[in-house]
């Protein structure tokens, strides 16, 4: 893909998408595929934000059943099936084991019921059948697991993905269908005519030029940066996005043969230990974050939390900090609501500003295709009025 800034000056686009993460890339892809003239701008590299800092899972979100978000889980399970079908080179089935201990906050019967409902909701979209596990079966599947207090467990299936490549493929497909896309281009202001948005002023961060991009419709899919873009449109606007931080550790070597879902004993969070490219991915945390999205980083207390909980389940490993190959932090752009971060919905919605900018709010990686589809349906309804 050739980066060509000049092409943006010469066109009036049907649709300008701001944000080259998974949602923006998917919206640009679908819009271009449907014949619209599309521009896609990203202030960093494509997939450089939240879309490359996930837990690398395409999943229904089994823990959302605790919040009674049955519709979200069903939608996610359907999207999981679609991704396994359309991108088998990037999305693959992954078996999960849930070990349950005597003092866990979620007893064995609860986990068994949760996985039963998860499979029931999946229906024809189920990857493989679940299985309730005895104590000995859990140990046989994962010999290195803590045996003291182990009551039993559950085996179920979700899917693992390469998040950055999946995002980049959507960008490349958008370009293949005729979209103009460029990274390292930052939107600095909206261009308005009679109170309605008609384009943006953008800065080429690899050059010295500012230029204008004209478009009939503008979609902001900026994830954690949504509030900043909203303030460019409406200076006194209330925030629409609540950002929560999730950190991950890449640990040397495979800790487990299967992905392991672990319920924290210090709180009610759930996190994973997952085989990843010959090593292990440990994460994620879920804590509120109020600073600027560009400043997000991994804190030592985040690492200590994950290492301590992992050591409890795999006591034979010393979890030496020297075996940490990498750490990374990402921000979830959630719908702005109060309460515990883990209870905030991962659903998506759209906010249409008085000037005509449409902001994508919330969502989870698994449902990116549905986000793009819903966005296009909203645009078509606007055109029909």
NORLINCOR-V745007 format. One record per residue. N is the residue number from 1. RES is the residue in one small letter. OMEGA is omega in radians with two decimals (* if undefined). NEAR is the number of other C-alpha atoms within 8 Angstrom. D_CENTER is the distance of its C-alpha to the mean C-alpha in Angstrom with 1 decimal. Layout:
n	res	omega	near	d_center
N	RES	OMEGA	NEAR	D_CENTER
N	RES	OMEGA	NEAR	D_CENTER
This chain:
n	res	omega	near	d_center
1	x	-3.10	4	24.5
2	x	3.13	3	27.0
3	x	-3.06	7	26.1
4	x	-3.10	7	28.6
5	x	-3.07	8	28.7
6	x	-3.07	6	32.0
7	x	-3.12	8	30.7
8	x	-3.12	11	28.8
9	x	-2.92	10	32.2
10	x	-3.02	6	33.9
11	x	2.87	8	31.9
12	x	-3.00	8	31.1
13	x	2.98	13	27.8
14	x	-3.06	10	27.0
15	x	3.00	14	23.4
16	x	3.10	15	21.9
17	x	3.10	15	18.1
18	x	3.13	14	17.1
19	x	-3.10	15	13.9
20	x	2.95	17	13.1
21	x	-3.01	16	9.3
22	x	-3.12	13	7.9
23	x	3.12	13	9.2
24	x	3.13	16	12.3
25	x	-3.13	16	13.0
26	x	3.10	15	12.9
27	x	3.11	14	15.0
28	x	3.12	15	17.4
29	x	-3.08	15	17.7
30	x	-3.14	12	18.6
31	x	3.12	13	20.8
32	x	3.12	15	22.7
33	x	3.13	9	23.1
34	x	3.01	6	24.7
35	x	3.11	7	27.1
36	x	3.04	10	26.0
37	x	-2.89	11	26.7
38	x	2.96	15	23.4
39	x	3.12	13	22.6
40	x	-3.13	16	19.2
41	x	3.13	16	19.2
42	x	-3.05	14	17.0
43	x	3.04	11	18.4
44	x	2.99	9	17.2
45	x	3.10	9	16.4
46	x	3.12	10	14.1
47	x	-3.06	13	10.6
48	x	-3.14	10	12.2
49	x	-3.11	9	9.9
50	x	-3.00	13	6.4
51	x	3.00	13	5.8
52	x	-3.06	9	8.4
53	x	-3.14	11	7.9
54	x	3.08	10	5.7
55	x	3.08	8	8.1
56	x	-3.12	9	8.5
57	x	2.86	10	8.6
58	x	-2.97	13	9.0
59	x	3.13	11	10.5
60	x	-3.10	14	12.3
61	x	-3.05	8	11.6
62	x	-3.09	10	15.2
63	x	3.13	7	15.3
64	x	3.06	11	14.7
65	x	3.10	12	18.2
66	x	3.12	6	19.6
67	x	3.12	7	18.7
68	x	3.11	6	20.3
69	x	-3.06	10	17.4
70	x	-3.13	8	18.9
71	x	3.11	6	18.0
72	x	3.13	11	14.2
73	x	3.14	15	14.7
74	x	3.11	11	17.0
75	x	-3.12	10	14.9
76	x	3.12	13	12.0
77	x	3.09	14	14.8
78	x	3.13	10	16.3
79	x	3.06	12	13.3
80	x	3.12	15	13.1
81	x	-3.13	11	16.8
82	x	-3.13	8	16.5
83	x	3.07	11	14.1
84	x	-3.13	12	16.6
85	x	-2.99	7	19.4
86	x	-3.11	6	18.4
87	x	-3.08	8	16.7
88	x	3.10	9	18.6
89	x	-3.11	5	18.9
90	x	-3.11	9	15.2
91	x	-3.04	13	14.2
92	x	3.11	10	16.7
93	x	-3.12	10	17.8
94	x	3.10	10	17.5
95	x	3.12	11	20.0
96	x	2.99	12	19.3
97	x	3.04	13	22.1
98	x	3.04	11	22.3
99	x	-3.13	13	25.4
100	x	-3.09	12	26.9
101	x	-3.02	11	29.5
102	x	-3.06	8	32.4
103	x	3.13	7	31.1
104	x	-3.12	10	27.5
105	x	3.05	7	26.4
106	x	-3.09	8	25.3
107	x	-3.06	11	28.4
108	x	-3.12	11	28.6
109	x	-3.13	6	29.6
110	x	3.13	8	26.5
111	x	3.11	12	24.1
112	x	3.11	11	26.3
113	x	-3.14	8	26.2
114	x	-3.14	10	22.4
115	x	3.06	12	22.0
116	x	3.13	9	24.9
117	x	3.12	8	23.3
118	x	3.12	12	20.0
119	x	3.12	11	22.1
120	x	3.10	7	24.3
121	x	-3.12	9	21.5
122	x	3.12	11	20.3
123	x	-3.12	7	23.9
124	x	3.12	4	24.4
125	x	-3.14	9	20.7
126	x	3.12	10	21.2
127	x	3.06	8	20.6
128	x	-3.11	6	23.5
129	x	3.06	8	25.5
130	x	3.05	11	24.8
131	x	2.99	7	27.6
132	x	-3.05	8	29.0
133	x	2.98	11	30.1
134	x	3.09	9	33.2
135	x	-3.10	10	33.4
136	x	3.12	8	35.1
137	x	3.08	9	32.5
138	x	-3.13	14	29.7
139	x	3.13	11	31.9
140	x	3.12	7	32.8
141	x	-3.11	7	29.2
142	x	-3.06	10	28.3
143	x	-3.08	7	31.6
144	x	-3.05	9	30.3
145	x	3.07	10	28.8
146	x	-3.10	9	30.7
147	x	-3.11	6	33.4
148	x	3.12	4	35.0
149	x	-3.12	7	34.1
150	x	-3.10	11	32.0
151	x	-3.05	11	32.5
152	x	-3.13	14	30.6
153	x	-3.14	16	27.2
154	x	3.01	14	25.2
155	x	3.06	12	23.9
156	x	-3.03	12	21.2
157	x	2.93	12	18.8
158	x	-3.11	14	15.2
159	x	3.13	14	13.7
160	x	-3.09	11	12.5
161	x	2.91	11	11.2
162	x	-2.97	9	11.7
163	x	-3.10	11	8.4
164	x	-3.13	10	10.6
165	x	3.11	8	13.3
166	x	3.09	11	11.5
167	x	-3.12	15	10.6
168	x	3.11	11	14.2
169	x	3.07	8	15.8
170	x	3.07	12	14.7
171	x	-3.10	14	16.3
172	x	3.10	9	19.3
173	x	3.07	9	19.8
174	x	3.12	16	19.8
175	x	3.13	13	22.5
176	x	3.11	7	24.3
177	x	3.02	10	24.7
178	x	3.12	9	26.1
179	x	2.99	14	23.5
180	x	-3.08	10	24.2
181	x	3.09	10	21.3
182	x	3.01	11	21.6
183	x	-3.11	12	19.7
184	x	3.02	12	21.2
185	x	-3.06	14	22.3
186	x	3.04	12	21.9
187	x	-3.08	12	22.7
188	x	3.09	9	25.4
189	x	3.06	9	26.8
190	x	3.05	12	27.0
191	x	-3.08	9	30.2
192	x	3.07	10	31.8
193	x	-3.09	7	34.9
194	x	3.08	4	36.6
195	x	-3.14	6	33.6
196	x	-3.13	9	31.2
197	x	-3.12	13	28.6
198	x	-3.13	12	29.9
199	x	3.13	14	27.8
200	x	2.88	12	26.6
201	x	-3.07	13	28.2
202	x	-3.13	13	26.2
203	x	3.05	12	26.9
204	x	-3.04	13	26.9
205	x	3.05	9	25.8
206	x	3.11	6	27.5
207	x	-3.13	5	30.6
208	x	-2.98	7	32.6
209	x	2.86	6	32.4
210	x	-3.11	8	31.0
211	x	-3.10	9	31.0
212	x	3.04	10	30.4
213	x	-3.12	12	28.2
214	x	-3.13	11	29.5
215	x	3.11	12	27.6
216	x	3.11	11	28.4
217	x	3.14	12	24.9
218	x	3.06	14	22.1
219	x	3.05	12	18.4
220	x	3.10	14	16.4
221	x	-2.97	15	12.6
222	x	3.07	13	12.5
223	x	-3.11	13	9.6
224	x	-3.14	12	11.2
225	x	-3.07	8	14.3
226	x	-3.12	15	14.9
227	x	3.12	10	17.7
228	x	3.12	7	19.4
229	x	3.11	10	19.6
230	x	3.14	12	20.7
231	x	3.03	10	23.5
232	x	3.14	10	24.7
233	x	-3.12	9	25.2
234	x	-3.01	7	26.6
235	x	-3.10	7	27.7
236	x	-3.07	5	28.2
237	x	3.01	7	25.1
238	x	-3.12	4	23.5
239	x	3.10	8	19.9
240	x	-3.04	9	17.5
241	x	2.99	13	14.3
242	x	-3.12	12	14.2
243	x	3.01	12	12.3
244	x	-3.04	13	11.8
245	x	3.01	14	11.8
246	x	3.14	14	10.5
247	x	3.13	13	12.6
248	x	3.05	13	13.3
249	x	2.96	14	16.7
250	x	-3.03	12	17.8
251	x	-3.05	13	21.1
252	x	3.11	9	24.0
253	x	3.12	7	24.9
254	x	3.14	11	23.7
255	x	-3.06	8	24.1
256	x	3.09	12	23.8
257	x	3.14	8	24.3
258	x	2.91	11	21.7
259	x	-3.12	13	18.3
260	x	3.04	12	19.5
261	x	-3.05	12	18.0
262	x	3.01	10	19.8
263	x	-3.12	11	20.6
264	x	3.09	11	21.5
265	x	3.13	9	25.2
266	x	3.05	4	25.1
267	x	-3.08	5	22.8
268	x	3.12	8	20.9
269	x	3.00	9	17.5
270	x	3.02	10	16.1
271	x	-2.99	12	14.9
272	x	2.86	12	15.2
273	x	-2.93	15	17.5
274	x	3.00	11	16.6
275	x	-3.07	14	18.7
276	x	3.05	8	17.2
277	x	3.11	5	19.5
278	x	3.11	7	22.5
279	x	-3.11	12	21.2
280	x	3.08	17	19.1
281	x	-3.11	14	15.6
282	x	3.13	13	16.0
283	x	0.33	13	13.4
284	x	3.00	12	11.9
285	x	-3.13	12	13.6
286	x	-3.08	10	12.9
287	x	3.13	8	15.4
288	x	-3.14	9	16.1
289	x	-3.05	8	16.2
290	x	3.13	5	18.6
291	x	3.14	6	19.5
292	x	-3.10	6	18.6
293	x	-3.12	8	15.1
294	x	-3.09	4	17.1
295	x	-3.06	6	18.7
296	x	-3.13	11	15.9
297	x	3.10	6	17.1
298	x	3.09	10	17.6
299	x	-3.13	6	20.5
300	x	-3.14	6	23.1
301	x	3.07	6	22.8
302	x	3.12	10	19.1
303	x	-3.12	10	20.5
304	x	-3.14	8	23.5
305	x	-3.10	8	21.6
306	x	-3.13	12	19.7
307	x	-3.13	9	22.8
308	x	-3.13	8	25.1
309	x	3.12	10	23.2
310	x	3.14	9	22.9
311	x	3.12	12	26.6
312	x	-3.08	8	27.5
313	x	3.11	8	26.3
314	x	-3.01	10	27.4
315	x	-3.12	10	30.7
316	x	3.09	7	32.2
317	x	-3.11	6	29.8
318	x	-3.12	6	30.6
319	x	3.11	7	27.1
320	x	3.12	6	28.8
321	x	3.13	5	26.9
322	x	3.12	5	28.5
323	x	3.06	8	26.4
324	x	-3.11	11	23.1
325	x	-3.11	9	22.2
326	x	2.97	7	19.3
327	x	3.06	10	17.0
328	x	-3.12	10	13.9
329	x	3.07	12	12.2
330	x	-3.13	12	9.1
331	x	3.05	14	8.9
332	x	3.11	13	7.0
333	x	-3.02	13	8.8
334	x	3.00	14	10.4
335	x	-3.02	15	13.5
336	x	3.08	8	16.4
337	x	3.12	6	18.3
338	x	3.12	5	20.4
339	x	-3.13	6	20.5
340	x	3.13	6	18.7
341	x	-3.08	9	15.0
342	x	-3.14	6	14.4
343	x	3.12	7	16.1
344	x	-3.07	11	14.3
345	x	3.05	7	13.0
346	x	3.07	10	9.5
347	x	3.10	9	11.5
348	x	3.03	11	11.7
349	x	3.14	9	14.9
350	x	3.07	9	16.9
351	x	3.08	8	19.4
352	x	-3.11	8	22.3
353	x	3.14	8	24.3
354	x	-3.13	6	28.2
355	x	3.11	9	28.2
356	x	3.08	10	26.1
357	x	3.08	12	22.7
358	x	-3.13	11	19.8
359	x	3.05	13	16.8
360	x	-3.09	14	13.4
361	x	3.07	16	12.4
362	x	-3.12	14	9.6
363	x	3.06	13	7.5
364	x	-3.01	9	4.6
365	x	-3.07	8	3.4
366	x	-3.03	12	6.9
367	x	-3.08	11	8.7
368	x	-3.12	12	8.3
369	x	3.11	10	12.0
370	x	3.06	8	13.1
371	x	-3.14	12	11.9
372	x	-3.14	13	13.9
373	x	3.12	10	16.7
374	x	3.12	8	17.0
375	x	3.14	10	17.1
376	x	3.09	11	19.9
377	x	3.11	8	21.7
378	x	3.13	8	21.9
379	x	3.14	8	23.2
380	x	3.10	8	25.8
381	x	3.10	8	27.0
382	x	3.14	7	27.5
383	x	-3.09	6	29.6
384	x	-3.11	5	31.6
385	x	*	4	32.8
